[in-house]
Amino acid sequence: MGDSGPARNHSGEPGGLDQAAGVFAGVRPRLFGIAYRMLSSSTEAEDLVQEVWLRWQACDRDTVADPAAFLATVTTRLAINALQSARVRRETYIGPWLPEPVDTSADPYLGAERGEALGFAVLLLLERLTPTERAAYVLREAFDYPYRQIADIIQVSEVAARQLVSRARKHLLSGRRAPVTGAEQRRLLTAFVAAARSGDLATLEELLAADAISYSDGGGAVRASRIPVVGGPRVAKYVRAFADRFWAGVEVEWGSVNGQSAAVLRRDGQVFTVLTVNASGEGIDQVLWMMNPAKISTR
């Protein structure tokens, strides 16, 4: 067979694996985007995409009419199974669990197609959905898959796929207020960091919504509040209470994680916290302190 002919044996013909690698590389960013939005963990998403690559190497690729659709299907189904296992692990997680941040300034392709289902507010709400609802929502809202293809991927009828997406949308709409613009979120975060650092209680109270919640994810590895702090006044007093010791020697670097502004906090050159806020017209609704070294060690 000439070099220009299609591979007849997925492992035996020279160049067959190179061709497979080229196809996979072309869709890999989308596969990672699906896996991350499903699992809220870049580490777990990377492992899952590697598993998809191994399966792609091993399968009879001559039988695959649409490689991109095939690989998206494998990724989504593996992610549904992985999410079910992840939820069991998260039930025993020490303290609040927060998504693992992704540096979207260094990883711009993650939100390149569509930025939906990437921000922390939405990722936290997605945790309330069933794995199948989450898959349907991610495929539709983040990647604009047609309902017929979503139905094929998650193995339901097209009517059921539409219902899953509709139900997921309603869950998310009922669970959050309309978010502020990116510029306003950055302004509020900057003001919050300044007020937190100086222990300015009045400004903190002014910035926070009345029902604001502060979540600290230390994973049991570092000192962090093991229960959410609820209510704007309580959050303000909580932040002021540890201002002196928490902010001593801290360098603040501004970055973009999950498509939103974040403060990357370093002490002695080491990142120890990634801090961001979710906000609405009411003010800052959520303060997210991501402190688990396993989630921020790659920054």
C-alpha positions in Angstrom: 0.0 0.0 0.0 1.3 3.5 -0.8 2.0 6.1 1.8 -1.0 8.1 0.8 -3.4 5.2 1.4 -5.4 4.9 4.7 -4.1 2.6 7.4 -5.7 -0.8 7.3 -4.2 -2.0 10.5 -4.3 0.4 13.5 -1.0 -1.0 14.9 0.8 -2.7 12.1 1.3 -0.1 9.4 4.1 2.4 9.6 2.7 5.9 10.1 -0.6 4.7 11.3 0.1 5.8 14.9 1.5 9.1 13.7 -1.7 9.7 11.9 -3.7 8.7 15.0 -1.6 11.1 17.1 -2.2 13.9 14.7 -6.0 13.4 14.8 -5.9 13.2 18.6 -3.8 16.3 18.9 -6.3 18.3 16.8 -9.2 17.5 19.2 -7.3 17.2 22.4 -8.1 20.8 23.6 -11.8 20.1 23.3 -11.5 16.7 25.0 -9.7 18.4 28.0 -12.4 21.1 28.0 -15.1 18.5 28.3 -13.3 16.5 30.9 -12.4 19.6 33.0 -15.9 20.9 33.0 -17.2 17.5 34.0 -14.7 16.9 36.8 -13.7 20.4 38.0 -10.2 19.1 38.3 -7.4 19.7 35.8 -5.4 16.8 37.2 -8.2 14.4 36.9 -9.1 15.8 33.4 -5.5 15.3 32.2 -5.5 11.7 33.5 -8.9 11.0 31.7 -7.7 12.5 28.4 -4.6 10.2 28.7 -6.9 7.2 29.1 -8.8 8.4 26.0 -5.5 8.5 24.1 -4.7 5.0 25.1 -8.1 3.7 24.0 -7.7 5.6 20.7 -4.3 3.8 20.1 -5.8 0.4 20.9 -9.1 0.6 18.9 -9.6 -0.3 15.3 -9.6 3.2 13.9 -10.7 2.0 10.4 -14.2 1.5 11.8 -14.4 5.0 13.1 -16.2 7.3 10.6 -15.9 10.5 12.6 -12.9 10.5 14.9 -13.8 13.8 16.6 -17.2 12.5 17.5 -15.9 9.2 18.6 -13.3 10.7 20.9 -15.8 13.2 22.4 -18.1 10.3 23.1 -15.4 8.2 24.9 -14.3 11.3 26.9 -17.8 12.1 28.0 -18.7 8.5 29.0 -15.5 8.1 30.9 -16.1 11.5 32.6 -19.6 10.4 33.7 -18.1 7.3 35.3 -15.2 9.3 36.8 -17.6 11.9 38.3 -19.6 9.2 40.0 -16.5 8.0 41.7 -15.2 11.5 42.4 -18.5 12.3 44.3 -18.0 9.4 46.6 -14.5 10.7 47.4 -15.7 14.2 47.9 -18.2 13.0 50.6 -15.3 12.4 52.9 -13.3 15.5 51.8 -12.1 17.5 54.8 -13.8 20.9 54.7 -15.4 22.7 51.8 -14.5 21.3 48.3 -13.7 23.8 45.6 -12.9 23.2 41.9 -9.2 23.0 41.0 -8.3 26.3 39.4 -7.0 26.4 35.8 -4.8 29.2 34.7 -6.7 30.5 31.6 -4.0 33.1 30.9 -1.6 30.3 30.3 -4.2 27.9 29.0 -6.3 30.1 26.7 -7.7 27.3 24.5 -9.8 26.1 27.5 -12.3 28.8 27.0 -11.5 29.5 23.3 -14.6 27.8 21.9 -17.1 29.0 24.4 -16.5 30.2 27.9 -19.6 28.6 29.4 -19.4 26.2 32.3 -15.9 27.3 33.2 -16.4 30.0 35.9 -16.4 28.9 39.6 -20.0 30.0 40.2 -21.2 27.7 37.5 -18.9 24.8 38.3 -20.1 24.8 41.9 -23.7 24.7 40.8 -22.9 21.9 38.3 -22.0 19.8 41.3 -25.7 19.7 42.2 -26.6 18.0 38.9 -26.6 14.3 38.1 -23.5 13.3 36.0 -25.8 12.8 33.0 -27.4 16.2 33.4 -24.0 17.7 33.7 -22.7 16.0 30.6 -25.7 17.1 28.6 -25.4 20.7 29.8 -21.6 20.9 29.2 -21.9 19.4 25.7 -24.7 21.8 24.7 -23.8 25.1 26.5 -20.0 24.9 26.4 -19.5 23.2 23.0 -22.9 23.7 21.2 -23.3 20.0 20.3 -26.6 19.3 18.5 -29.2 17.5 20.6 -29.1 14.5 18.4 -25.4 14.0 19.0 -25.7 14.7 22.7 -28.4 11.9 22.7 -26.0 9.5 21.0 -23.1 10.4 23.3 -25.0 9.9 26.6 -27.2 7.1 25.2 -30.6 8.6 25.7 -33.3 9.7 23.3 -33.2 13.2 21.7 -36.2 14.2 23.7 -34.5 13.1 26.9 -31.4 15.0 25.9 -33.4 18.2 25.5 -35.1 17.6 28.9 -31.7 17.0 30.6 -30.3 20.3 29.3 -33.5 22.2 30.1 -33.5 20.8 33.7 -29.8 21.7 34.1 -30.4 25.3 32.9 -33.3 25.7 35.4 -31.1 24.4 38.3 -28.4 26.9 37.4 -30.7 29.8 36.9 -32.4 29.2 40.2 -29.1 28.9 42.0 -27.4 32.2 41.2 -28.0 35.8 40.6 -27.0 37.5 37.4 -23.2 37.9 37.5 -21.4 41.2 37.1 -19.1 41.9 34.2 -15.5 40.7 34.2 -14.3 44.3 34.8 -16.6 44.7 37.8 -15.5 41.3 39.3 -11.9 42.4 39.0 -12.7 45.7 40.7 -14.5 44.0 43.6 -11.8 41.5 44.0 -9.1 44.2 44.1 -11.0 46.2 46.6 -11.7 43.0 48.7 -8.0 42.1 48.8 -7.0 45.7 49.9 -9.7 45.7 52.6 -8.8 42.2 53.8 -5.2 43.0 54.0 -5.7 46.2 56.0 -8.5 44.7 58.1 -10.9 47.4 57.0 -14.2 46.0 58.4 -16.4 48.8 57.1 -15.2 48.4 53.5 -15.5 44.6 53.7 -19.1 44.8 54.9 -19.8 47.3 52.1 -18.3 45.0 49.4 -20.1 41.8 50.6 -23.6 40.8 49.8 -25.8 40.4 52.8 -25.9 36.6 52.3 -22.3 36.2 51.2 -20.5 32.9 51.9 -16.8 32.3 52.3 -15.4 28.9 51.4 -11.9 27.8 52.4 -10.6 24.7 50.7 -7.5 23.4 52.5 -8.3 19.7 52.0 -7.1 18.9 55.5 -3.5 19.6 54.3 -3.3 23.2 55.6 -5.1 25.3 58.2 -8.3 26.5 56.8 -11.9 26.9 58.0 -13.6 23.6 57.8 -17.1 25.0 57.5 -18.3 27.8 55.2 -18.7 31.2 56.9 -22.2 32.5 56.0 -23.5 36.0 56.0 -21.8 39.3 54.9 -21.2 40.6 58.4 -19.8 37.3 59.7 -17.6 37.0 56.6 -16.2 40.5 57.1 -15.4 39.9 60.8 -13.9 36.5 59.9 -11.6 38.0 57.3 -10.6 40.9 59.6 -9.9 38.5 62.5 -7.0 36.8 60.7 -5.8 39.8 58.7 -2.5 40.3 60.6 -1.2 36.8 60.6 -2.6 35.7 57.2 -1.3 38.7 55.1 2.1 39.0 56.7 4.8 38.8 54.1 2.3 38.1 51.3 3.0 39.1 47.7 -0.1 39.4 45.5 0.0 38.5 41.8 -3.0 39.1 39.6 -4.0 36.4 37.2 -6.8 34.8 35.3 -8.2 31.5 36.5 -11.2 29.9 34.9 -11.8 33.0 32.9 -12.1 35.3 35.9 -9.7 37.5 37.8 -7.9 36.0 40.8 -5.3 37.0 43.3 -2.4 34.5 43.5 -0.9 34.8 46.9 2.7 34.0 47.5 4.8 33.8 50.7 8.6 33.2 50.4 8.1 32.8 46.7 5.6 29.9 47.1 1.9 30.1 46.1 -0.2 29.2 49.1 -3.6 30.5 48.1 -5.5 31.3 45.0 -8.3 33.8 45.9 -11.2 34.9 43.8 -14.8 36.1 44.3 -18.1 35.6 42.5 -20.3 38.7 42.5 -23.7 40.0 41.4 -25.5 43.3 41.6 -25.8 42.6 45.4 -22.1 42.7 45.8 -19.6 39.8 46.5 -21.7 36.6 46.8 -18.9 34.1 47.3 -15.3 34.4 48.5 -13.2 31.4 47.4 -10.0 30.6 49.2 -8.3 27.7 47.3 -5.5 26.6 49.6 -5.1 22.9 49.1 -1.5 22.5 47.9 -2.5 19.6 45.7 -4.8 21.9 43.7 -2.5 24.9 43.4 1.0 23.3 43.3 1.3 23.6 39.5 1.0 27.4 39.5 
